[in-house]
């Protein structure tokens, strides 16, 4: 494929934007090529500035559950735009959105809208500290919760891709209050509580890990987190920025049957616009200003255009629960095809799926946590990614990310991708 315009744009971008991109994984650095610059998307397809067509398995990293440019997202948007784009004052649609979210997530008795997933997780942890009067938090190796200072300690997503598990610029004092445990290993959590008696404000966890690739949770591990936080008076925070409204209307907590104290949301609740939210038990959320002493604010929080896009998406998902069955069936089809191809070609790889979330890892190790993930052959992924891109499939430009499907992906899309996967795997031998 000719990508001359993308390559020229990248050269220009590098002069005025750090690394030429506004988010690191977009740089395609880990797959050793210039990034593809996108012109437009429609349905399951995305088109670059050179006119190349790809079946898109990134879906803006999750929010486009109905595909690109769905009319469902845009219903009533022109009218909303004509009323104004931002007021810095309350609007009725913020109340409607809060009601919709709290009904979908009974654990979220109150909710505060923000503008990104990072802002949601950062704020939730501040609230947990304010509520408990404690300083320390526990996160899990390989789990990414946004780029707030205290969370860039052995994190996932782009930090794994670029080999920077702890970002420079994070002060030792900040890092000292972040304790790191092993995902799916409850004993590692118990050990941290024993070493830090009465000091741990919260555990924050992806109920289904999605930022070191997809790593399914061990149910006993997740139940253990709920038990230990209750016993120790700590706040259990589910980071459902990826899983919220994507795995099920009620998120991973609905599937797992576990009620956290707080939840963070993002991605889908904006219908493609920049939105996040955090919420939880009423007594916890009443510590947030102006009711309590935990300060958090944002000029664009609850932006009416983002709220309208989000309301359109969430209302559709509420009224069409069959979407989740459809997405899981599509993920199963992709999983089965990839697994058959792995067996036929003999390539050392694992196809992992949890409900509608999938990942392909280039390792022969069972994927149960960070250590297994890190055995992946990133060079093999680089070759594979390029072969799939040339065949018209836009996959995550990093080994440690998930594959996202939408209702717009057709059986024909997936069957072609499976055939392209076979050819790409064959080329690695």
Residue pairs with C-beta under 8 A, 6 or more apart in sequence:
1 50
1 52
1 389
1 390
2 50
2 52
3 34
3 36
3 48
3 50
3 52
4 50
5 37
5 48
5 49
5 50
6 34
6 35
6 36
6 37
6 48
6 49
6 50
7 34
9 37
9 49
10 20
10 34
10 35
10 37
11 20
13 20
13 21
14 20
19 27
19 29
20 27
20 35
21 27
21 35
23 158
24 158
24 161
24 162
25 157
25 158
25 161
25 396
25 397
25 398
25 401
26 35
26 397
27 35
27 397
28 34
28 35
28 36
28 397
29 161
29 162
30 161
30 162
30 378
30 382
30 397
30 398
30 399
31 381
31 382
31 385
31 386
31 397
31 398
32 382
33 386
35 397
36 48
36 52
36 54
36 389
36 394
37 48
37 49
38 46
38 47
38 48
38 49
39 47
39 48
39 49
39 51
40 46
40 47
40 68
40 69
41 47
41 56
41 64
41 67
41 68
41 69
42 67
42 68
42 69
43 67
43 68
43 69
43 70
43 408
44 55
44 56
44 67
44 68
44 406
44 408
44 409
44 410
44 413
45 53
45 54
45 55
45 56
45 68
46 53
46 54
46 55
46 56
46 68
46 394
47 53
47 54
48 54
52 392
53 392
54 389
54 392
54 393
54 394
55 392
55 393
55 394
55 409
55 413
55 416
55 417
56 68
56 394
57 393
57 394
57 395
57 396
57 403
57 404
57 405
57 417
58 394
58 395
58 396
58 404
59 65
59 67
59 68
59 404
59 405
59 406
60 272
61 242
61 267
61 401
61 404
62 242
62 246
62 267
62 268
62 402
62 404
63 266
63 267
63 268
63 270
63 271
63 272
64 70
64 272
64 404
64 406
65 245
65 246
65 268
65 313
65 317
65 323
65 327
65 406
65 407
66 72
66 73
66 313
66 316
66 406
66 407
66 408
67 406
67 407
67 408
67 409
68 408
70 408
72 312
72 313
72 316
73 271
73 272
73 309
73 312
73 313
74 309
74 312
75 312
76 308
76 312
77 305
77 308
77 309
80 304
80 305
80 308
81 305
83 304
84 304
85 303
85 304
85 305
86 299
86 300
86 303
86 304
87 304
88 299
90 302
91 302
91 304
91 307
93 302
93 304
93 307
93 308
93 311
94 113
94 302
94 304
94 307
96 307
96 311
97 113
97 269
97 302
97 307
97 310
97 311
97 314
98 110
98 111
98 113
100 311
100 314
100 315
100 318
101 108
101 111
101 265
101 269
101 277
101 279
101 314
102 108
102 109
102 110
102 111
102 279
104 245
104 249
104 250
104 251
104 314
104 318
105 244
105 250
105 251
105 253
105 263
105 265
105 279
106 259
107 238
107 253
107 259
107 260
107 261
107 262
107 263
107 280
107 281
108 262
108 263
108 279
108 280
109 279
109 280
109 281
109 282
109 285
110 279
110 280
110 282
110 285
110 286
111 277
111 278
111 279
111 285
112 123
112 277
112 278
112 279
112 285
112 288
112 296
112 301
113 275
113 276
113 277
113 301
113 302
113 307
114 120
114 123
114 275
114 276
114 277
114 278
114 296
114 298
114 301
115 274
115 275
115 276
115 298
115 300
115 301
115 303
115 306
116 146
116 266
116 274
116 275
116 276
117 145
117 146
117 239
117 241
117 264
117 265
117 266
117 267
117 276
118 145
118 146
118 147
118 148
118 276
119 146
119 276
119 298
120 146
120 241
120 264
120 265
120 266
120 276
120 277
120 278
121 145
121 146
121 148
121 151
121 204
121 237
121 239
121 241
121 264
121 278
122 146
122 148
122 150
122 151
123 278
123 296
124 202
124 204
124 237
124 262
124 264
124 278
124 280
125 137
125 148
125 150
125 151
125 201
125 202
125 204
125 237
126 294
126 296
127 262
127 278
127 280
127 284
127 285
127 287
127 288
127 294
127 296
128 137
128 201
128 202
128 234
128 235
128 237
128 261
128 262
128 284
129 135
129 137
129 201
129 202
130 287
130 292
130 293
130 294
131 201
131 235
131 283
131 284
131 287
131 294
132 201
132 202
132 233
132 234
132 235
133 201
134 198
134 199
134 200
134 201
134 234
135 177
135 199
135 201
136 177
136 178
136 179
136 196
136 199
136 200
136 201
137 150
137 177
137 178
137 179
137 200
137 201
137 202
137 203
137 204
138 179
138 180
138 181
138 189
138 192
138 200
138 202
138 203
138 204
139 145
139 151
139 153
139 154
139 155
139 178
139 179
139 180
139 181
139 203
139 204
139 205
140 180
140 181
140 182
140 183
140 205
140 206
140 209
140 370
141 154
141 180
141 181
141 182
141 183
141 369
141 370
142 154
142 155
142 156
142 160
142 183
142 209
142 211
142 212
142 215
142 369
142 370
142 373
142 374
143 155
143 156
143 183
143 204
143 205
143 206
143 209
143 211
143 212
143 239
144 151
144 155
144 156
144 157
144 158
144 159
144 211
144 212
145 151
145 155
145 204
145 206
145 239
145 241
145 264
146 241
147 167
149 169
149 170
149 171
149 174
150 170
150 174
150 175
150 177
150 178
151 178
151 204
152 159
152 166
152 167
152 170
153 165
153 166
153 170
153 175
153 178
153 180
154 165
154 166
154 180
155 165
155 166
155 211
156 209
156 211
156 212
156 400
157 211
157 212
157 400
157 401
158 398
159 165
159 166
159 167
160 211
160 212
160 373
160 374
160 398
160 400
161 398
161 399
161 400
161 401
166 175
179 192
179 196
179 200
181 188
181 189
181 192
182 188
182 369
182 370
182 371
183 205
183 209
183 215
183 217
183 221
183 369
183 370
184 215
184 217
184 218
184 221
184 368
184 369
185 221
185 369
186 220
186 221
186 224
186 225
186 228
189 203
189 224
189 225
189 228
190 228
192 200
193 200
193 228
193 232
200 232
200 234
201 234
201 235
202 229
202 234
202 235
202 236
202 237
202 262
203 225
203 228
203 229
203 234
203 235
203 236
203 237
204 237
204 239
205 222
205 225
205 236
205 237
205 238
205 239
206 238
206 239
206 240
206 242
206 243
207 217
207 222
207 238
207 239
207 240
207 243
207 251
207 252
207 253
207 256
207 258
208 214
208 215
208 216
208 217
208 242
208 243
208 247
208 252
208 354
208 355
208 357
209 215
209 216
209 217
210 242
210 243
210 357
210 402
211 242
211 400
211 401
212 370
212 373
212 400
213 352
213 359
213 361
213 367
213 373
213 376
213 399
213 400
213 401
213 402
214 352
214 353
214 354
214 357
214 358
214 359
214 367
214 402
215 352
215 367
215 368
215 369
215 370
215 373
216 352
216 354
216 367
217 252
217 256
217 354
218 368
219 256
222 256
222 258
223 258
225 236
226 236
226 258
226 259
226 260
228 234
229 235
229 236
229 261
230 236
235 261
235 262
235 280
235 284
236 260
236 261
236 262
237 260
237 261
237 262
237 263
237 264
237 280
238 251
238 252
238 253
238 258
238 260
238 262
238 263
238 264
239 264
240 251
240 252
240 253
240 263
240 264
240 265
241 264
241 265
241 266
241 267
241 276
242 266
242 267
242 357
242 402
243 251
243 252
243 357
244 251
244 252
244 263
244 264
244 265
244 266
244 267
244 268
244 269
245 251
245 265
245 267
245 268
245 269
245 313
245 314
245 317
246 267
246 268
246 327
246 356
246 357
247 255
247 324
247 354
247 355
247 356
247 357
248 254
248 255
248 324
248 355
249 317
249 318
249 321
249 324
251 263
251 265
253 259
253 260
253 263
255 355
260 280
261 280
261 281
261 284
262 278
262 279
262 280
262 281
262 284
263 278
263 279
263 280
264 276
264 277
264 278
265 276
265 277
265 278
265 279
266 275
266 276
266 277
268 310
268 313
268 314
268 317
269 275
269 276
269 277
269 310
269 313
269 314
270 306
270 309
270 310
270 313
271 306
271 309
271 310
271 312
271 313
272 309
273 303
273 305
273 306
273 309
273 310
274 300
274 306
275 303
275 306
275 307
275 310
279 285
286 292
287 293
287 294
288 294
288 296
289 295
289 296
289 297
300 306
316 323
317 323
323 407
324 355
324 356
326 407
327 355
327 356
327 405
327 406
327 407
328 355
328 356
330 356
330 405
330 409
330 411
330 414
331 353
331 355
331 356
331 357
331 358
331 405
332 353
333 411
333 414
333 415
333 418
334 358
334 403
334 405
334 414
334 417
334 418
335 351
335 353
335 358
337 414
337 415
337 417
337 418
337 421
338 351
338 360
338 418
338 421
339 351
341 418
341 421
341 422
341 425
342 349
342 350
342 351
342 425
344 422
345 422
345 425
345 426
345 428
345 429
346 429
347 362
347 380
347 425
347 428
347 429
348 362
348 363
348 364
348 377
348 380
349 360
349 361
349 362
349 363
349 364
349 380
349 425
350 360
350 361
350 363
350 364
350 365
350 366
350 367
351 358
351 359
351 360
352 358
352 359
352 360
352 361
352 367
356 405
357 402
357 403
357 404
358 402
358 403
358 405
359 367
359 401
359 402
359 403
360 384
360 403
361 367
361 373
361 376
361 399
362 376
362 377
362 378
362 380
362 381
362 384
362 399
363 372
363 373
363 375
363 376
363 377
365 372
365 375
366 372
367 373
373 400
376 399
376 400
378 399
380 428
381 398
381 399
383 427
383 428
384 424
384 425
384 428
385 395
385 397
387 420
387 423
387 424
387 427
388 395
388 417
388 420
388 421
388 424
389 395
391 420
391 423
391 424
392 416
392 420
393 417
393 420
395 403
396 402
396 403
